[in-house]
Every structure is written in C-alpha cells, then in structure tokens.
C-alpha cells in the first residue's frame, strides 16, 4: 500500500470517530431533554389538578388525558436534578383527604397501568406509600393498598435503609384503625421486618409511650396476623423480646418522670425561697406603699423628712407625674394610685366619671355614671349584669354550642389517648398470656425473662439446693 493511501485511510477513520462522538453527544442531549420534559410535564399535571383546570373524574377527559400523557406517566424525573420522583411521589402533598376525590382517578390510572411505580424510591429512599403514611394521607393510603395487586410486597420494602411502612405508621402515631388496616394487608415479610435496632412493628407497638387503650387493639391485630413476630429480638447485647422491651421502656419512662418531678420540686423550693426573701425586704415605719418592679409586691417608699415641704415623692409605678405631699392620708394616696393604674375602657371613653382626677372616663370605682351607661364593671359587657352573664345555654349562639360539643368530643379522644397504668397493664398481660398459651416452656421463659434468666432457671432445676 502506498504512503498516500495509508494517509487517506487514517483521515477517513478520524472522520468516522468524530461522527460517532457527535452522535453519542446528541443522544445524551436528547436524554437530558427528555428527563427535563418529564419533570416539566409532571409539574404541569400537578398544577392543573391543584387548580381544577382538568377534571379527571370525567371518563372522557380521563381517557384523553391518558392518551396525551402516555409517554410520561410511567417514568421518573431527572436523576441529574438530584431527584428521582414518580408522579405518585409528587401527588402525595396535594392529595389530602378533603380533596382526594379529584386525585383518585389519576392514582388508579397510574397503579393499574404501572403497578411498579409503588416500588420506586425517590432520592430520599422512600416509596410513595411510605411518604403517604408518614404524612397521614389516610384516603390515599387505603386506596393505594386496595388498588395494588400485592400490597404485602410494597409494605415489605425497606425505606431509609431499614425503616418500613408499618414502622413509620406506628412511629407517627397514625390512627389505630389505619394501622390495623395496614396490618391486615401485610404478610409475614412486613410484620416480621426489623429496623436497624432489630425492632419489629410489634416492638414499637408495645413501647410504653404508646400504650393507650386504643393501642391494645393494634397489638392484638399484629399477633393475630403473624405471631412469629413474638420470636424476634432486638440487636445485642439487649436481645429484648417484645415483652421485655415493653418492661424496659416502662422502667425508663418511670425514671424520666421521677427526674422531672425532682426538678419541679427544686424549682418550687427556689421560688418559695425567693418569695420569702421578698417579704422580708418589705420595710416598716412611715412611708407610702409602692410596687416593686422586680417582685411585683408592695413595698414601703420613704416619705420626705419635712411633711410641710411640697417635694416630689416617688409613687407607685404607672403614675404620669410624681406624688406631691399635700397632706393626704396614706390610704387616700393608695386609692388614687390604684384608680390611675387601671387600663382605660376605650369603648366607653365618652362616659363621664364622677372622679374628676382621671383623664380616661369610666374608671372610678363606684361611679354612678357607669351604671347609667349599662356597663357591668366586672365583665365589661354592655347592657348586661353579672347575673345575666351566667345565663343558660339557650342564650349562647348556635356556633358556640357546636364548638362546645366538638370540644367534648376532642376531650374524649384525648382521654382515650392517655397512657395509664390500666392501659399499660392490659398490653403487658395480653403478651404474657399469649406467650404462656402458645409457647413451649423454654421459649416462654426466654420471652418473659431473657436468655440468661432462662439458663439460670434451668440450672437451678437441675441442681436444686
């Protein structure tokens, strides 16, 4: 081959290599543009739903929507933008219970066509179901579980490395009936799943801080659905069974309560000592009663030595000008100061007070003008008396009565959510009885007392004293 031929071959090879690089670069740019367009399209869909610009409850409109967006619905947003969201991830924030009906058709469309979307984790390592549970989107959670063909598989996916859907449901204290719903849709894989500390959903459910009356039903549901969770232990060195973990958290809570009580007692003693110190600081002899700026208690303010002199004397806090020694009795000066310190009633500033020493009207105690204006001094309610204010429920507006009813309902819910000795004992006794009924002797000893205690008991049985 001639030298010229080899040079031409080299040039053609270089040209082919440049064309290949250009094609690769174009493909990368197309992929980036596609990823960006997916994110843009998702944001557009979310915005239109949020602002009622599309109505997917209409079957025809839903069909047109699905056809128009078929190339996007099953994809995720750009990894280059440091996120990895499906459309389901992005819908969770807006799909609250009050407005879920307008999101439901789209959620169903996505899960029916692309059930794998519930398995995809975002950049924070969370599935759409995990986020929905943590944000307490009850209707969305129920709909996802009822629509997906294999909910147990989704509930068994570890999120945030070793956290699971049932774990976050219990940690976030979602409603007990929703937790029980999730338990009923879970299998052994999800119910026996352990976090990085070796705790199963059952361990979390029996923690002392969650042992309310309603929690007993959650514990029963967990054991009924899969009592193999009773065999799981936390990581070493504790190796707590659910029963022993309950006892441990209960003892820790008691220690914390005792420490808090001691702290409160010390604070009370400190306040009492300060109050006693303030009382001792009150002087005696001739003088005026004034308020101490720090303690708020009355103290003696010394008068001028010469009673005939018209020198300014420090008076109680709140006066616009200093007292002048005009020969008044101490009680009169004190009454004057108290009257001046009362806040003005702006609404009744036009009422003339009988005590002319005040700039603001309606402040003098015992003024006849106040009663003429129909103002009750103690309540500040125009046209009413104390006896009228204590009227029956019939005088209250309808909204106030409804508010009172809602208040009673919330109070009842609060009572049900309280942790008491009775509620904690009920959970502890249920675990103990179920263990004794279903476990062999050695397993029951391990469950109730721990492995070392079990070995000790067996040793004593073999070598009685």
Secondary structure, 3 states (H helix, E strand, C coil): CCHHHHHHHHHHHHHHHHHHHHHHHHHHHHHHHHHHHHHHHHHHHHHHHHCCCCCCCCHHHHHHHHHHCCCCCCCCCCHHHCCCCCHHHHHCCCCCHHHCHHHHHHHHHHHHHCHHHHHCCCCCCCCHHHHHHHCCCHHHHHHHHHHCCCHHHHHCCCECCCECHHHHHHHCCCCHHHHHHHHHCCCHHHHCCCCCCCCCHHHHHCCHHHCECCHHHHHHHHHHHCHHHHHCCCCCCCCCCHHHHHHHHHHHHHHHHHHHHHHHHHHHHHHHHHHHHHHHCCCCCCCEEEECCCCCCEEEECCCCCCCCCCEECCCCCCCCCEECCCCCHHHHHHHHHHHHCCCCHHHCCCCCCCCCCCCCCCCCCCHHHHHCCECCCCCCECCCHHHHCCCHHHCCHHHHHHHHHHHHHHHHHHHCCECHHHHHHHHHHHHHHHHHHCCHHHHHHHHHCHHHHHHHHHHHHCCC
